[in-house]
Amino acid sequence: MKYALLDRGDSLSRELAEEFHKLARERGLTSNPGSPDLIVSIGGDGTLLQAFHSYKDRVEDVAFVGVHTGHLGFYADWKKTELEELVTLIATSEPQKVSYPLLNVQVVTDTETKSYLALNEFTLKRPGGTLVAQLNINDEPFEMFRGDGIVVSTPSGSTGYNKSVHGAILHPSLEALQIAELASINNRIYRTLGSSVVLPKHHHCDIVTDPSDDLSLLVDHLTLRFQGVRSIICTVAEEKIHFARYRPHPFWNRVRNAFIGSPKEITSQNFPRKKFTGLDDTGEDK
């Protein structure tokens, strides 16, 4: 097994990275940043985002696994105290590959078209001013937006910026994208739906802006500046990111633990619960 390792750069992450390399050598794993099979991220979800963008050109050929040095993450699901267990499993077992959808963003200007992949989201803003944009869905005019900005997220990224602006949380098995508004202004001229919109894989969103506007585009953690933009086309990417799962880590458990609490905290009221069996009291299918 060939692996590449990226760490956050702080002292704890570097210490864990050195320990990982040592354990990996002892178990016959090979460090090969140029042609890895597995990308190991040590730090947090932000570090895994950086790892994804470092290997986005080979995203279909590699798998990712994350070790967090703080709170449990949505992508980094191994604790710093579990490093030896993780290395042993990498060396001795075949992981389950879990694939999540990505977002493809095409920025069309007068002179070129540039494409970007996002794992979490794409955010469009106009620095120092209000963003005005026409949103088309499947080449049909949908709404005229005026406000602080627009967020387009992947299902796995729906727990981030999208959630903070009251978008829905989508399970990452759904091949979809979600469009959410940032402080939209609604009047006789500018009218928006006022809620997030979820598009399936075979649909696309086209954001048309004034070419004279100076725009700020954030693709995950990357900030880009553009002028002369004619349109921005958002679709579910053909590529997917693959995660190596060496133990179960259900998505809804992560959501619950991150935003609500542990099962013990939730069931502290001791309400009577009936386990669902798929049968009613007579034994018939429900």
Buried (B, 14 or more C-beta within 10 A) or exposed (E): EBBBBBBBEEEBBBBBBEBBBEBBEEEEBEBEEEEBBBBBBBBBBBBBBBBBBBBBEEBEEBBBBBBBBEEBBBBBBBBBEEBEBBBBBBBEEEBEEBBBBBBBBBBBBEEEEEEBBBBBBBBBBBEEEBBBBBBBBEEEEBBBBBBBBBBBBBBBBBBBBBBEBEBBBBBBEBBBBBBBBBEBBBEEEBBBBEEBBBBEBEBBBBBBBEBEBEBBBBBBEEEBEBEBBBBBBBBBBEBBBBBBBBEEBEBEEBBBBBEEEEEEEEEEEEEEEEEEEEEEEEEEEE
